[in-house]
């Protein structure tokens, strides 16, 4: 079968870009991966994934070996361009789309008639239109959808990623995709590209709607997590186990409350709702409130830890988990990281960090008095054990080893054992250091 695009350039080879590039290459497309990080480019060209994702190493190695995937630091001509670069927050919580603008400047010189440009980066509403303007300003010799929606030289569309770390390769293929073109023709051309590898539905709309769909998906999840986190804070204040409350409430046929945690992290849920707030601050009251609840949760957990630490002369605190969610190595915007860093900076005690998915502490934390150790050693030495991430590895911990510890379980993983604290007051039999 003839492919609608024989070559695709993927701009940004991170957690979304590299799996997308490798998946396309596995479908017979010649893929040019572009990244400004020379180390990432070198690793990929040696058939190695520079990020941790199940089975990604295998398909990257296969794609490089067959010659269908190669990585470079500067864009080259291709039939289609997929932009998958970060969109972080600025200090004032406004969106930073500078990486998208930089990507536009980089690909503009190599664009040609018939090209398709797709923005996958999570973006504020209206960013795809800005991308069009940036490209048009640098290539006045070409026509764009704003010039002629039917016969423009360049087609432009927005198609946000919808993948879960740890399951990316499966979800890239199986999940439905939202495709929003700057014209119906743009949407159809983008749809043809995703049909190369997507088995789910490709749902067509306009660019602004697609941008808002992505943001509202993550805001929806953020609001629901905030409800659970607020319940856990209320439970601590009134002396009730919120995890037990949620378990029982969920027996109602129309109630499905999520589990609380130490906060919300990652590159999506902790960031994207602020894009909606920024777009209409006076009208995003619930979304803002949810963000503030989730952003405040690490401070609440730190307060609980300090209260327990005050019972010991020189407390040793084992913090289990640094990633932003279970069973991945991604530390971006992790509330667990924030908690551990603040404990170390505040000299609350000797801090032992356990993260089975990384080999070393990140540079920022490496300068702090924090030691990365294994779970066995951390629990053996600890006065206080704080479960921050519900990694599968921590489910295997012998609960009897926690009986003489003060325990804070922010994930409800150990709530069935009575001696373990989920209320914030600590285990009754907490051992005192001599």
C-alpha positions as CSV (number, residue, x, y, z in Angstrom):
1,X,0.0,0.0,0.0
2,X,1.3,3.4,-0.9
3,X,1.9,5.7,2.0
4,X,0.4,9.2,1.9
5,X,3.7,10.5,3.3
6,X,7.0,8.7,2.5
7,X,9.0,10.9,4.9
8,X,8.2,12.6,8.2
9,X,10.4,14.8,10.3
10,X,9.6,14.7,14.1
11,X,10.8,17.9,15.9
12,X,11.6,17.1,19.5
13,X,12.6,13.5,20.5
14,X,11.4,13.5,24.1
15,X,8.7,11.4,25.8
16,X,6.2,11.9,23.0
17,X,8.4,12.6,19.9
18,X,10.7,9.6,20.1
19,X,7.9,7.0,20.5
20,X,6.0,8.7,17.7
21,X,9.1,8.7,15.4
22,X,9.8,5.0,16.1
23,X,6.2,4.0,15.6
24,X,6.0,5.7,12.2
25,X,9.3,4.2,11.2
26,X,7.9,0.8,12.1
27,X,5.1,1.4,9.6
28,X,7.6,1.9,6.8
29,X,7.9,5.7,6.9
30,X,11.3,7.3,6.5
31,X,11.6,9.3,9.7
32,X,14.0,12.1,10.4
33,X,14.1,12.8,14.2
34,X,15.3,16.3,15.1
35,X,16.5,17.3,18.6
36,X,18.8,20.1,19.9
37,X,20.3,17.7,22.4
38,X,23.4,16.1,20.7
39,X,23.6,13.3,23.3
40,X,20.0,12.2,22.6
41,X,20.7,12.3,18.8
42,X,23.9,10.2,19.2
43,X,22.1,7.7,21.4
44,X,19.2,7.3,19.0
45,X,21.6,6.9,16.0
46,X,23.2,4.0,18.0
47,X,19.8,2.4,18.3
48,X,19.3,3.4,22.0
49,X,16.3,5.2,23.5
50,X,17.5,8.0,25.8
51,X,14.2,7.8,27.8
52,X,12.7,4.9,29.7
53,X,9.6,3.4,28.2
54,X,8.7,-0.3,28.0
55,X,9.8,-1.8,24.6
56,X,10.9,1.5,23.2
57,X,14.5,0.4,23.0
58,X,13.5,-2.5,20.8
59,X,11.6,-0.5,18.3
60,X,14.2,2.3,18.2
61,X,16.9,-0.3,17.6
62,X,14.9,-2.0,14.8
63,X,14.0,1.3,13.2
64,X,17.6,2.5,13.1
65,X,18.9,-0.8,11.9
66,X,16.5,-0.8,9.0
67,X,17.5,2.7,8.1
68,X,14.0,4.1,8.6
69,X,14.9,6.3,11.6
70,X,17.8,8.6,12.0
71,X,18.4,11.6,14.2
72,X,19.9,15.0,13.4
73,X,20.2,18.3,15.2
74,X,18.9,20.5,12.4
75,X,15.7,19.9,10.3
76,X,15.9,18.5,6.8
77,X,13.3,18.5,4.0
78,X,10.5,16.0,4.5
79,X,6.9,15.4,3.4
80,X,5.4,16.2,6.8
81,X,6.7,17.8,10.0
82,X,5.4,16.9,13.5
83,X,6.3,19.3,16.2
84,X,6.5,17.7,19.7
85,X,8.5,20.1,21.8
86,X,7.8,21.2,25.5
87,X,5.4,23.9,26.5
88,X,6.3,24.7,30.1
89,X,5.0,27.3,32.4
90,X,6.7,30.6,33.1
91,X,7.2,31.7,36.7
92,X,3.9,33.7,36.6
93,X,2.1,30.5,35.5
94,X,1.6,31.8,32.0
95,X,2.3,29.4,29.0
96,X,5.8,29.4,27.5
97,X,5.4,28.6,23.8
98,X,9.0,29.7,22.9
99,X,10.0,26.2,22.0
100,X,7.2,26.0,19.4
101,X,8.3,29.3,17.9
102,X,11.9,28.1,17.8
103,X,10.7,24.9,16.1
104,X,8.9,27.1,13.5
105,X,12.0,29.1,12.8
106,X,14.0,25.9,12.4
107,X,11.7,24.1,9.9
108,X,10.8,27.2,7.9
109,X,13.9,27.2,5.6
110,X,13.2,23.5,4.6
111,X,9.5,23.8,3.9
112,X,8.2,23.2,0.4
113,X,4.9,23.1,-1.5
114,X,2.8,20.1,-0.5
115,X,4.2,19.9,3.1
116,X,2.1,19.2,6.1
117,X,3.0,20.7,9.5
118,X,1.3,19.2,12.6
119,X,1.6,20.7,16.1
120,X,1.4,18.0,18.8
121,X,2.7,20.0,21.8
122,X,0.0,20.8,24.4
123,X,-0.7,24.4,23.6
124,X,-2.8,27.4,24.6
125,X,-5.8,28.1,22.5
126,X,-4.8,29.9,19.3
127,X,-1.2,28.6,19.2
128,X,-1.7,26.7,15.9
129,X,-2.7,30.0,14.3
130,X,0.4,31.6,15.7
131,X,2.5,28.8,14.2
132,X,1.0,29.6,10.8
133,X,1.8,33.3,11.2
134,X,5.4,32.5,12.3
135,X,6.0,30.2,9.3
136,X,4.3,32.6,6.9
137,X,6.5,35.5,8.0
138,X,9.6,33.5,7.3
139,X,8.4,32.0,4.0
140,X,6.5,34.7,2.1
141,X,7.1,32.6,-1.1
142,X,4.7,30.0,0.1
143,X,0.9,30.1,0.6
144,X,-0.7,29.1,3.9
145,X,-4.2,28.1,5.0
146,X,-5.0,31.7,5.9
147,X,-4.2,32.7,2.3
148,X,-6.1,29.9,0.6
149,X,-7.8,27.2,2.7
150,X,-8.4,25.0,-0.4
151,X,-5.1,25.1,-2.3
152,X,-2.4,26.4,0.1
153,X,1.1,25.2,-0.4
154,X,1.4,24.3,3.3
155,X,-1.2,22.5,5.4
156,X,-1.2,23.0,9.1
157,X,-3.1,21.1,11.8
158,X,-3.1,20.5,15.6
159,X,-3.3,17.0,17.0
160,X,-2.5,16.6,20.7
161,X,-0.9,13.5,22.1
162,X,-3.0,11.3,24.4
163,X,-0.6,8.8,25.8
164,X,0.2,7.5,29.3
165,X,3.8,7.0,30.3
166,X,4.5,3.3,30.6
167,X,1.9,2.5,28.0
168,X,2.9,4.9,25.2
169,X,3.6,2.5,22.4
170,X,0.2,0.8,22.8
171,X,-1.8,4.0,23.3
172,X,-0.1,5.7,20.4
173,X,-1.7,3.1,18.2
174,X,-5.0,2.3,20.0
175,X,-6.2,5.7,21.3
176,X,-8.5,8.0,19.4
177,X,-7.0,11.2,18.1
178,X,-8.4,14.7,17.8
179,X,-7.3,16.4,14.6
180,X,-7.9,20.1,14.2
181,X,-6.8,21.7,10.9
182,X,-6.7,25.3,10.0
183,X,-9.0,24.3,7.1
184,X,-11.0,21.1,6.3
185,X,-8.3,20.2,3.8
186,X,-5.6,20.6,6.4
187,X,-7.6,18.3,8.7
188,X,-7.9,15.6,6.1
189,X,-4.2,15.7,5.2
190,X,-3.3,15.3,8.9
191,X,-5.9,12.5,9.2
192,X,-4.2,10.6,6.4
193,X,-0.9,10.8,8.2
194,X,-2.3,9.5,11.5
195,X,-4.1,6.7,9.7
196,X,-0.7,5.2,8.9
197,X,-0.4,4.0,12.5
198,X,-3.5,4.9,14.5
199,X,-6.1,2.1,15.0
200,X,-8.4,4.3,17.1
201,X,-10.8,6.9,15.6
202,X,-9.4,10.1,14.0
203,X,-11.9,12.7,15.0
204,X,-11.8,15.8,12.9
205,X,-12.6,19.3,14.1
206,X,-10.9,22.8,13.9
207,X,-7.6,23.8,15.5
208,X,-9.0,25.9,18.3
209,X,-11.4,23.2,19.4
210,X,-8.7,20.5,19.3
211,X,-6.4,22.7,21.4
212,X,-9.2,23.2,24.0
213,X,-10.0,19.5,24.0
214,X,-6.5,18.6,25.1
215,X,-6.6,21.2,27.9
216,X,-10.0,20.3,29.1
217,X,-9.1,16.6,29.3
218,X,-6.3,17.3,31.7
219,X,-8.3,20.0,33.6
220,X,-11.1,17.5,34.1
221,X,-8.6,15.0,35.7
222,X,-7.1,17.8,37.8
223,X,-10.4,18.9,39.2
224,X,-11.3,15.3,40.2
225,X,-7.9,14.7,41.8
226,X,-8.3,18.0,43.7
227,X,-11.6,16.7,45.1
228,X,-9.8,13.6,46.4
229,X,-6.9,15.6,47.8
230,X,-9.2,18.1,49.5
231,X,-11.0,15.1,51.1
232,X,-7.7,13.8,52.4
233,X,-6.8,17.2,53.9
234,X,-10.2,17.4,55.6
235,X,-9.9,13.9,56.9
236,X,-6.5,14.7,58.5
237,X,-8.1,17.8,60.2
238,X,-11.0,15.9,61.7
239,X,-9.3,12.6,62.4
240,X,-10.9,10.4,59.8
241,X,-9.2,8.1,57.3
242,X,-10.1,9.7,53.9
243,X,-9.0,6.6,52.0
244,X,-11.6,4.6,54.0
245,X,-14.2,7.3,53.3
246,X,-13.5,7.2,49.6
247,X,-13.6,3.3,49.5
248,X,-17.0,3.3,51.1
249,X,-18.4,6.2,49.2
250,X,-17.4,4.5,45.9
251,X,-19.9,1.7,46.7
252,X,-22.6,4.2,45.7
253,X,-23.6,3.3,42.1
254,X,-23.0,6.8,40.8
255,X,-19.9,7.8,42.8
256,X,-16.3,7.2,41.6
257,X,-13.9,9.3,43.7
258,X,-10.3,9.0,42.8
259,X,-7.5,8.2,45.3
260,X,-5.7,11.2,46.9
261,X,-1.9,11.6,46.7
262,X,0.9,13.9,47.6
263,X,0.0,16.4,44.8
264,X,-0.1,16.3,41.0
265,X,3.0,16.2,38.8
266,X,4.1,15.4,35.3
267,X,4.2,17.5,32.1
268,X,0.4,17.6,31.6
269,X,-2.0,17.7,34.5
270,X,0.1,19.9,36.6
271,X,0.6,22.4,33.8
272,X,-2.2,22.4,31.2
273,X,-5.1,23.7,33.4
274,X,-3.1,26.9,33.8
275,X,-3.3,27.4,30.0
276,X,-7.1,27.5,30.4
277,X,-6.8,29.9,33.3
278,X,-4.5,32.1,31.3
279,X,-6.9,32.3,28.4
280,X,-9.8,33.7,30.5
281,X,-8.7,34.3,34.1
282,X,-12.1,35.7,35.3
283,X,-14.0,32.6,34.1
284,X,-11.8,29.7,35.0
285,X,-12.6,29.8,38.8
286,X,-13.1,26.1,39.4
287,X,-10.1,25.1,37.3
288,X,-7.9,27.6,39.2
289,X,-9.2,26.4,42.6
290,X,-8.4,22.8,41.7
291,X,-4.9,23.7,40.6
292,X,-4.3,25.6,43.9
293,X,-5.6,22.6,46.0
294,X,-3.2,20.2,44.2
295,X,-0.3,22.6,44.3
296,X,-0.8,23.0,48.0
297,X,-0.8,19.3,48.8
298,X,3.0,18.8,49.0
299,X,3.1,21.5,51.8
300,X,0.4,19.6,53.7
301,X,2.4,16.4,53.5
302,X,5.5,18.2,54.6
303,X,3.6,19.5,57.6
304,X,2.6,15.9,58.6
305,X,6.2,14.7,58.2
306,X,7.5,17.6,60.4
307,X,5.0,16.8,63.1
308,X,6.2,13.2,63.2
309,X,9.9,14.2,63.0
310,X,9.5,16.4,66.1
311,X,9.1,13.2,68.1
312,X,12.6,12.0,67.4
313,X,16.0,13.5,68.4
314,X,17.7,12.9,65.0
315,X,15.0,11.4,62.7
316,X,15.9,9.3,59.7
317,X,13.2,9.8,57.1
318,X,12.8,7.3,54.2
319,X,10.9,8.8,51.2
320,X,9.7,6.0,48.9
321,X,9.4,7.3,45.3
322,X,10.5,10.4,43.4
323,X,8.7,10.0,40.1
324,X,5.5,11.9,39.4
325,X,3.5,8.6,39.1
326,X,3.9,4.9,39.5
327,X,6.3,2.7,37.7
328,X,8.0,5.3,35.5
329,X,11.3,7.3,35.7
330,X,9.8,10.7,34.9
331,X,10.6,13.2,37.6
332,X,9.1,16.3,35.9
333,X,7.0,18.5,38.2
334,X,6.9,15.6,40.7
335,X,5.3,16.4,44.0
336,X,7.5,13.7,45.6
337,X,10.6,15.5,44.4
338,X,9.3,18.8,45.9
339,X,8.6,17.2,49.2
340,X,12.0,15.5,49.4
341,X,13.8,18.7,48.4
342,X,11.9,20.8,51.0
343,X,12.6,18.3,53.7
344,X,16.3,18.4,52.9
345,X,16.5,22.2,52.6
346,X,14.7,22.5,56.0
347,X,17.1,20.0,57.6
348,X,14.1,18.1,59.0
349,X,16.2,15.0,59.4
350,X,18.5,12.6,57.6
351,X,16.7,12.0,54.2
352,X,16.9,8.7,52.4
353,X,15.3,8.7,49.0
354,X,14.2,5.5,47.3
355,X,13.5,5.5,43.5
356,X,13.9,2.1,41.8
357,X,13.5,3.6,38.3
358,X,16.6,6.0,38.4
359,X,20.3,5.3,38.9
360,X,21.2,8.7,40.3
361,X,19.6,11.8,41.8
362,X,19.0,14.7,39.4
363,X,21.6,17.5,39.5
364,X,19.4,19.9,41.5
365,X,18.9,17.3,44.3
366,X,22.4,15.9,44.2
367,X,23.6,19.1,45.9
368,X,21.3,18.6,48.8
369,X,21.8,16.3,51.8
370,X,19.8,13.5,50.3
371,X,21.0,9.9,49.7
372,X,19.6,7.6,47.1
373,X,19.4,4.1,48.6
374,X,17.5,0.9,48.1
375,X,14.2,0.2,49.8
376,X,15.6,-2.4,52.2
377,X,18.3,-0.1,53.5
378,X,16.0,2.9,53.8
379,X,13.3,1.0,55.8
380,X,15.9,-0.7,58.0
381,X,17.4,2.7,59.1
382,X,14.2,4.8,59.1
383,X,12.3,6.2,62.0
384,X,9.7,7.6,59.6
385,X,8.6,5.9,56.3
386,X,6.8,8.1,53.8
387,X,5.2,6.5,50.8
388,X,5.1,9.1,48.0
389,X,4.7,7.0,44.9
390,X,2.8,3.7,44.6
391,X,5.4,1.8,42.6
392,X,4.7,-1.9,42.2
393,X,8.0,-2.5,43.9
394,X,6.7,-0.9,47.1
395,X,3.6,-3.2,47.1
396,X,6.0,-6.1,47.8
397,X,7.4,-4.6,51.0
398,X,6.8,-6.8,54.0
399,X,4.3,-4.8,56.1
400,X,5.7,-6.4,59.3
401,X,8.9,-4.4,58.8
402,X,6.8,-1.2,59.2
403,X,5.3,-2.0,62.6
404,X,7.9,-0.1,64.6
405,X,8.1,2.8,62.2
406,X,6.1,6.0,62.0
407,X,4.4,5.7,58.6
408,X,2.7,8.3,56.3
409,X,1.1,6.6,53.4
410,X,0.1,9.4,50.9
411,X,-1.2,6.8,48.4
412,X,-3.4,4.5,50.5
413,X,-1.2,1.6,49.5
414,X,-1.0,0.1,53.0
415,X,-4.2,1.3,54.5
416,X,-5.4,-2.2,55.4
417,X,-2.8,-2.6,58.2
418,X,-4.1,-0.9,61.3
419,X,-0.8,0.1,62.7
420,X,0.1,2.2,59.6
421,X,-0.9,5.8,59.7
422,X,-3.0,7.4,57.0
423,X,-4.5,10.0,59.3
424,X,-1.4,12.2,59.8
425,X,-0.9,11.3,63.5
426,X,1.7,8.6,63.1
427,X,1.7,4.9,64.1
428,X,1.1,4.4,67.8
429,X,4.0,2.2,68.3
430,X,6.5,4.5,66.6
431,X,10.0,3.7,67.7
432,X,12.0,6.4,69.5
433,X,15.7,6.9,68.6
434,X,18.0,6.8,71.6
